[in-house]
Amino acid sequence: MKSIVTGGAGFLGSHLCDLLIEKGHEVICIDNLVTGDTRNLAHIESDKFKYIKHDVTKPIYFGDKIDFIFHLASPASPVDYLDLPIQTLKVGALGTYNMLGLAKEQGARLLVASTSEVYGDPLVNPQPETYWGNVNPIGPRGVYDEAKRYAEAITMAYHNHHGIDTRIVRIFNTYGPRMRAGDGRVVPNFINQALKGEDLTIYGDGSQTRSFCYVSDQIDGIYRLMMSNCSEPVNIGNPIEMSILEFAEEILRITGTDSKIIYESLPIDDPKVRRPDISRAEEVLGWKPKIDLTEGLKKTIDFFKSNIEPF
Ligand SMILES: NC(=O)c1ccc[n+]([C@@H]2O[C@H](COP(=O)([O-])OP(=O)(O)OC[C@H]3O[C@@H](n4cnc5c(N)ncnc54)[C@H](O)[C@@H]3O)[C@@H](O)[C@H]2O)c1
């Protein structure tokens, strides 16, 4: 089996490359390194692995047969997509279009990495896949949310119109080793502030909720979805919901730091609640998360202790 992973030098993509190699796939990683780093791939010794530096908003062709395309390329953290708004829109639109074209040419199955952000600031909690969302298209987060909504729409159009075999995973907050310390997401933010003895910054009053999925659970869910016959979107995330204040307190407890919690103003359109309904993943994929928060955070903290300076 030959698989392409776009965004394979990033956080999730590099863990996916590891799993695919373990499962015996030949893996071609395509990444332009806009937010990724080849150091995430440095440990891979397999001769079945190849890295190609390429921007997927431009077409790419392969002579050999490709079986699976995992399309993960996209800036993913708010800091990154606010800094790279046009690239984010282009990779969601042109990047997905190019990968669907490749899937069509190759007769390959394509999985697109979508996001819980397609639900925007949700009016329904937890969010089932049938919820259409509450997104501000012209707000600062719109560049990411709408890029992913377009990616879902074009993927479904290729599936329905051209009969392409497609999968859509709606990824909820996922954390673990190989996140960048400075990527602005709450898990690396809090851990690195705690490890440096700095105060933990909460944006807003900390009552907004999130749910956190450990990376190995997320990658297992993505792999199962690709191998399933489900072409409907599937939420993959941890359904245990907690407030950001509770989460900050958990980080203080596990790291044993003397850091305090400080508060800053809430960014525009920040979702107030976020929790996946994972009934479909349980039913169709036999998937649910296995790693509890304390265990996952300990592994992530160990990673940041040995990589305290961001890549
Ligand atoms: N980690 C999460 O919690 C989460 C949540 C929801 C969705 N996702 C989605 O999962 C995917 C991976 O996210 P991540 O957390 O690993 O982020 P990441 O930034 O670590 O990885 C994204 C990778 O895509 C690459 N990339 C971006 N634009 C590209 C382009 N035009 N051509 C080629 N490569 C390009 C980057 O260089 C990077 O290596 C993204 O599509 C993201 O939207 C992640």
The ligand as an SDF file (V2000), in Angstrom:
LIG
                    3D

 44 48  0  0  0  0  0  0  0  0999 V2000
   -3.9910   19.4880   16.1220 N   0  0  0  0  0  0  0  0  0  0  0  0
   -5.2760   19.7600   16.2680 C   0  0  0  0  0  0  0  0  0  0  0  0
   -5.7830   19.8440   17.3930 O   0  0  0  0  0  0  0  0  0  0  0  0
   -6.1610   19.9030   15.0570 C   0  0  0  0  0  0  0  0  0  0  0  0
   -7.5180   20.1890   15.2700 C   0  0  0  0  0  0  0  0  0  0  0  0
   -8.3540   20.3120   14.1740 C   0  0  0  0  0  0  0  0  0  0  0  0
   -7.8630   20.1310   12.8980 C   0  0  0  0  0  0  0  0  0  0  0  0
   -6.5410   19.8670   12.7100 N   0  0  0  0  0  0  0  0  0  0  0  0
   -6.0660   19.7220   11.3250 C   0  0  0  0  0  0  0  0  0  0  0  0
   -5.0980   18.6900   11.2300 O   0  0  0  0  0  0  0  0  0  0  0  0
   -4.1000   19.0460   10.2720 C   0  0  0  0  0  0  0  0  0  0  0  0
   -2.7250   18.9650   10.9040 C   0  0  0  0  0  0  0  0  0  0  0  0
   -2.6620   19.8920   11.9850 O   0  0  0  0  0  0  0  0  0  0  0  0
   -1.4090   19.9670   12.9620 P   0  0  0  0  0  0  0  0  0  0  0  0
   -1.9260   20.2570   14.3050 O   0  0  0  0  0  0  0  0  0  0  0  0
   -0.5460   18.8090   12.7400 O   0  0  0  0  0  0  0  0  0  0  0  0
   -0.7100   21.3040   12.4210 O   0  0  0  0  0  0  0  0  0  0  0  0
    0.8030   21.5670   11.9620 P   0  0  0  0  0  0  0  0  0  0  0  0
    0.9120   23.0300   11.6830 O   0  0  0  0  0  0  0  0  0  0  0  0
    1.7430   20.9710   12.9410 O   0  0  0  0  0  0  0  0  0  0  0  0
    0.9090   20.7360   10.6090 O   0  0  0  0  0  0  0  0  0  0  0  0
    0.4140   21.2170    9.3890 C   0  0  0  0  0  0  0  0  0  0  0  0
    1.4540   20.8980    8.3230 C   0  0  0  0  0  0  0  0  0  0  0  0
    0.9650   21.3120    7.0410 O   0  0  0  0  0  0  0  0  0  0  0  0
    2.0470   21.8920    6.3260 C   0  0  0  0  0  0  0  0  0  0  0  0
    1.4810   22.7640    5.2950 N   0  0  0  0  0  0  0  0  0  0  0  0
    0.7090   23.8640    5.4650 C   0  0  0  0  0  0  0  0  0  0  0  0
    0.4000   24.4140    4.2750 N   0  0  0  0  0  0  0  0  0  0  0  0
    0.9770   23.6220    3.3190 C   0  0  0  0  0  0  0  0  0  0  0  0
    1.0170   23.6520    1.8980 C   0  0  0  0  0  0  0  0  0  0  0  0
    0.4170   24.6320    1.1900 N   0  0  0  0  0  0  0  0  0  0  0  0
    1.6990   22.6860    1.2400 N   0  0  0  0  0  0  0  0  0  0  0  0
    2.3150   21.6910    1.9310 C   0  0  0  0  0  0  0  0  0  0  0  0
    2.3250   21.6130    3.2760 N   0  0  0  0  0  0  0  0  0  0  0  0
    1.6590   22.5700    3.9660 C   0  0  0  0  0  0  0  0  0  0  0  0
    2.8300   22.6180    7.3860 C   0  0  0  0  0  0  0  0  0  0  0  0
    4.1570   22.9460    7.0100 O   0  0  0  0  0  0  0  0  0  0  0  0
    2.7720   21.6290    8.5380 C   0  0  0  0  0  0  0  0  0  0  0  0
    3.8540   20.7110    8.4960 O   0  0  0  0  0  0  0  0  0  0  0  0
   -4.4640   20.4280    9.7590 C   0  0  0  0  0  0  0  0  0  0  0  0
   -5.1900   20.2910    8.5540 O   0  0  0  0  0  0  0  0  0  0  0  0
   -5.3650   20.9750   10.8340 C   0  0  0  0  0  0  0  0  0  0  0  0
   -6.2630   21.9290   10.3370 O   0  0  0  0  0  0  0  0  0  0  0  0
   -5.6770   19.7640   13.7660 C   0  0  0  0  0  0  0  0  0  0  0  0
  1  2  1  0
  2  3  2  0
  2  4  1  0
  4  5  1  0
  4 44  2  0
  5  6  2  0
  6  7  1  0
  7  8  2  0
  8  9  1  0
  8 44  1  0
  9 10  1  0
  9 42  1  0
 10 11  1  0
 11 12  1  0
 11 40  1  0
 12 13  1  0
 13 14  1  0
 14 15  2  0
 14 16  1  0
 14 17  1  0
 17 18  1  0
 18 19  2  0
 18 20  1  0
 18 21  1  0
 21 22  1  0
 22 23  1  0
 23 24  1  0
 23 38  1  0
 24 25  1  0
 25 26  1  0
 25 36  1  0
 26 27  1  0
 26 35  1  0
 27 28  2  0
 28 29  1  0
 29 30  1  0
 29 35  2  0
 30 31  1  0
 30 32  2  0
 32 33  1  0
 33 34  2  0
 34 35  1  0
 36 37  1  0
 36 38  1  0
 38 39  1  0
 40 41  1  0
 40 42  1  0
 42 43  1  0
M  CHG  2   8   1  16  -1
M  END
$$$$
